[in-house]
C-alpha cells in the first residue's frame, strides 16, 4: 500500500474507534458524525 492509502485507512479506523467515545459528552454531534462516517465508509 502507498502512503496515502495507509493514512486514509488509519484515519477511518481511528475515527471509528474514537467517535463513539464522544457520545457521552456531545451526544447529538457525535451520533451524527458516527452516522456520516458509517455512510462514507
Order of alpha helices (4+ residues) and beta strands (2+ residues): alpha-alpha
